[in-house]
Amino acid sequence: MKAWIPVTLVFALGFAAHARATCSYPQSPAAAPDGNTATRDQMIAAKHDFDRYNGEMNTYLDCLNLEMDAAPKDTSKMTPDEKKKMEQEQKILVQKHNAAVDELQAVVGRFNEQHKIFKAKNAK
């Protein structure tokens, strides 16, 4: 039974460190190939790149959510300055989250638009 205590402590500390870790913003893929002129291989390669980006962006959003969830729930013992600072940090995290979601939708939307054009052009 005592062996579980150190293991549990390691996981708890790792989770706490991750919650306060700096979230890494993923790099957006290159522009989607033109659906009118792209080859099948170019579209497949672009799809893989956009899938990678989507996965990395979801990891980034999960990281932001962890940071938001790590904020203290009981603020009764905080000074007004501490409360104000925490509220500002939460506001910034929400803005980062919303901006990332907007960018993800725009970037993937542009690819989907070109993919739709490609499929229509190459339908048999």
C-alpha positions as a Python dict, from the first residue, in 0.01 Angstrom:
ca = {
    (1, 'M'): (0, 0, 0),
    (2, 'K'): (281, 241, 84),
    (3, 'A'): (433, 189, -261),
    (4, 'W'): (134, 367, -418),
    (5, 'I'): (192, 690, -226),
    (6, 'P'): (514, 789, -411),
    (7, 'V'): (364, 687, -746),
    (8, 'T'): (51, 892, -679),
    (9, 'L'): (263, 1186, -568),
    (10, 'V'): (469, 1173, -889),
    (11, 'F'): (154, 1177, -1104),
    (12, 'A'): (1, 1459, -902),
    (13, 'L'): (314, 1672, -930),
    (14, 'G'): (344, 1595, -1300),
    (15, 'F'): (-17, 1700, -1356),
    (16, 'A'): (33, 2021, -1158),
    (17, 'A'): (347, 2102, -1355),
    (18, 'H'): (164, 2036, -1680),
    (19, 'A'): (-125, 2256, -1572),
    (20, 'R'): (115, 2546, -1527),
    (21, 'A'): (321, 2459, -1834),
    (22, 'T'): (339, 2708, -2115),
    (23, 'C'): (108, 2598, -2392),
    (24, 'S'): (280, 2586, -2732),
    (25, 'Y'): (85, 2744, -3016),
    (26, 'P'): (106, 2520, -3324),
    (27, 'Q'): (236, 2641, -3655),
    (28, 'S'): (-30, 2676, -3920),
    (29, 'P'): (21, 2465, -4232),
    (30, 'A'): (111, 2618, -4565),
    (31, 'A'): (-176, 2737, -4779),
    (32, 'A'): (-401, 2465, -4912),
    (33, 'P'): (-331, 2362, -5269),
    (34, 'D'): (-562, 2504, -5534),
    (35, 'G'): (-839, 2251, -5581),
    (36, 'N'): (-858, 2332, -5953),
    (37, 'T'): (-495, 2246, -6027),
    (38, 'A'): (-372, 2023, -5744),
    (39, 'T'): (-278, 1662, -5797),
    (40, 'R'): (-419, 1382, -5585),
    (41, 'D'): (-81, 1342, -5409),
    (42, 'Q'): (-71, 1715, -5328),
    (43, 'M'): (-419, 1699, -5175),
    (44, 'I'): (-332, 1390, -4971),
    (45, 'A'): (-13, 1553, -4842),
    (46, 'A'): (-205, 1869, -4756),
    (47, 'K'): (-472, 1667, -4577),
    (48, 'H'): (-206, 1501, -4362),
    (49, 'D'): (-56, 1843, -4282),
    (50, 'F'): (-395, 1987, -4191),
    (51, 'D'): (-478, 1680, -3980),
    (52, 'R'): (-147, 1731, -3794),
    (53, 'Y'): (-232, 2094, -3737),
    (54, 'N'): (-583, 2007, -3616),
    (55, 'G'): (-438, 1759, -3365),
    (56, 'E'): (-173, 2003, -3241),
    (57, 'M'): (-431, 2279, -3208),
    (58, 'N'): (-658, 2051, -3005),
    (59, 'T'): (-362, 1973, -2778),
    (60, 'Y'): (-302, 2348, -2740),
    (61, 'L'): (-669, 2405, -2655),
    (62, 'D'): (-659, 2121, -2400),
    (63, 'C'): (-353, 2283, -2242),
    (64, 'L'): (-534, 2618, -2217),
    (65, 'N'): (-834, 2442, -2061),
    (66, 'L'): (-604, 2282, -1802),
    (67, 'E'): (-461, 2622, -1717),
    (68, 'M'): (-809, 2771, -1682),
    (69, 'D'): (-922, 2479, -1464),
    (70, 'A'): (-613, 2514, -1243),
    (71, 'A'): (-728, 2855, -1117),
    (72, 'P'): (-826, 2856, -751),
    (73, 'K'): (-1200, 2818, -699),
    (74, 'D'): (-1205, 2971, -351),
    (75, 'T'): (-1101, 3335, -383),
    (76, 'S'): (-1221, 3438, -38),
    (77, 'K'): (-867, 3444, 103),
    (78, 'M'): (-722, 3642, -186),
    (79, 'T'): (-642, 4008, -170),
    (80, 'P'): (-824, 4235, -416),
    (81, 'D'): (-502, 4263, -618),
    (82, 'E'): (-464, 3885, -632),
    (83, 'K'): (-826, 3845, -744),
    (84, 'K'): (-782, 4111, -1012),
    (85, 'K'): (-463, 3946, -1139),
    (86, 'M'): (-630, 3603, -1150),
    (87, 'E'): (-932, 3744, -1335),
    (88, 'Q'): (-703, 3913, -1589),
    (89, 'E'): (-511, 3588, -1642),
    (90, 'Q'): (-837, 3398, -1692),
    (91, 'K'): (-959, 3662, -1938),
    (92, 'I'): (-636, 3631, -2138),
    (93, 'L'): (-664, 3252, -2143),
    (94, 'V'): (-1023, 3275, -2271),
    (95, 'Q'): (-915, 3522, -2541),
    (96, 'K'): (-630, 3291, -2647),
    (97, 'H'): (-870, 2997, -2656),
    (98, 'N'): (-1129, 3182, -2865),
    (99, 'A'): (-866, 3315, -3106),
    (100, 'A'): (-721, 2967, -3152),
    (101, 'V'): (-1065, 2819, -3223),
    (102, 'D'): (-1135, 3096, -3476),
    (103, 'E'): (-802, 3038, -3650),
    (104, 'L'): (-850, 2660, -3653),
    (105, 'Q'): (-1193, 2696, -3813),
    (106, 'A'): (-1063, 2943, -4072),
    (107, 'V'): (-752, 2742, -4166),
    (108, 'V'): (-930, 2407, -4188),
    (109, 'G'): (-1224, 2575, -4362),
    (110, 'R'): (-995, 2703, -4640),
    (111, 'F'): (-858, 2352, -4690),
    (112, 'N'): (-1205, 2199, -4692),
    (113, 'E'): (-1313, 2452, -4955),
    (114, 'Q'): (-1024, 2358, -5184),
    (115, 'H'): (-1080, 1988, -5116),
    (116, 'K'): (-1444, 2023, -5218),
    (117, 'I'): (-1338, 2194, -5544),
    (118, 'F'): (-1083, 1918, -5605),
    (119, 'K'): (-1340, 1642, -5548),
    (120, 'A'): (-1594, 1810, -5778),
    (121, 'K'): (-1335, 1852, -6052),
    (122, 'N'): (-1211, 1494, -6026),
    (123, 'A'): (-1545, 1318, -5980),
    (124, 'K'): (-1593, 1034, -6224),
}
